[in-house]
Structures are given as structure tokens and as C-alpha cells.
Amino acid sequence: LEMRYYARQNETSTQSWKDEAKKYNIKPILLCGGPEHNKVDKKIIKDIKKVLNTNKSIDIFCIATRDGDYASIAKELRVKHKRVVILAPKQTSKKLKACASEVRDI
């Protein structure tokens, strides 16, 4: 089991959940540099692909998001016979939900 959270290093708006994640030993992946369109999303997708290719024993990927930009990686994981559980609020992208194995409301 590995849990990660992703954020821009100096992003003040996410500081409260960064602090909360530390309590549960959730690994931080902090990106530096200036803002860039979908910077964090691109890093997450890149890391998912890396994990998928380097650790074949992982059967389940849980992704906490409501963002439809993750539909393509969810679909790719499913094609590789991985279970994809999306943890998200009710107003989650229908496109993302359709690509998941399971959706759990949070």
C-alpha cells in the first residue's frame, strides 16, 4: 500500500490538507516552479504509468478525484486488467465514472 498526495510546493490554498496528510504518513509529492496548466495532473498520470510498468503485482489503483482528465488513465489501467476505484464527490465527471471499475462517494 502506498498513498501519495500531490501539490505545488508553495500553494497556500492546499496547506490545510497537506498538514492533515502528514498525520497519516501520506507521502508528499510537491512540485516546484511556476504555475502550469494541469501540471499536477500530468505528474500524477506520469507516476501512475511508472508504477504500472514497474510493479506488475499491483491490482488496484484508488484515485481520489472528480476530474474527467483522469478518464484516459483509468481506461488504460482497466485495459491492463487493473481495478480502478475512484473516490469522489457526487458531482464527478461522468466520463471518469464510466472508465472506473468502481466509484465510491466521499
N, C-alpha and C positions, 0 to 999 in steps of 0.2 A: 504494500500500500504506500503510495506516495501522494501527498497533497501539496499543491502549489498555489500561490496567488501571484498575479501579475499586475504591475502598476508602473507608472512613470515614477522615477525616484523622488522627484521634488513636487509631486502632485499633492497639494494640501487638502483637496476635497476628498481624498480617499484615506487620509491619515487615521480616522477612527477605526476603519475595518482593518487597516494594517496592524494597528495595536491589538485588536481582537485576535487576529490570526496568530500573532506571536504567542498568545496564551496557549494555543493548541499545537504549537510547533509546526505550523504550516510554513513550508519553505517559500521564502520570498524570491521572486524573480523581478528585479527592479531595473527598468530601462532608463538609461540616461540620455541626454541630448534634448533637443527641442521637440516641440510637438510635430507630429507627422500623421497624416490620415491613416487610420487603422494600424498604427504602429504596434500597439499591444496585441491586437488580434492577429497580426501577421506573425509575431513572435510565438504566440500560443500555438497557432497552426503548425509552424515550423517545428516546435518542440514535440507536438503530438506525432508528427510524421517521423521524427527521430526516434521517439520511444517505440513507435510501431515497428520500425525497421531494426532496432537493436535489441528489443526484448519481446520475442515471439510468444512468451508464456503469458503475457497479459491478455486476459479475455474480456475485461470490462473496462470501459472508459466512461467516467462520470464527468460531465461538463456542466458547470453552473453558469447558464447564460440564457438570455431570451433573444439574442441577436441572430437573425437569419443568415449572417455572414458565415456561421459555422455549419450550415447545412451541407456544404460540399465536403468538409472533412468528416462529418457524421456519415455521409453516404459512402465515402472512401473506406471508413472503418468497417461499416456493415458489409461492403463487398469483400473485405478481408476476414469476414466471419467473426467480427468482434461485436460484443453487445455494447450499445451506446445508450447511456441513461442521461437524459437531460434534466437537470434540476433548475426549475424556473418558475416565475410567477405566471398567472393565467394569461396575461397579455403577451405571450411568447409567439414568435414568428410561426405561422402555420407551415411554412416551408421547412423550418428546422424540425418542428414536431413530426412532420411526415417522414423525415430521414432517420429519426431516432428509433431505437428498439423499444424504448420506454420513456415516458415523460412523467416526472413527479413534480407536483406543485409545491412551491416553497413560499 
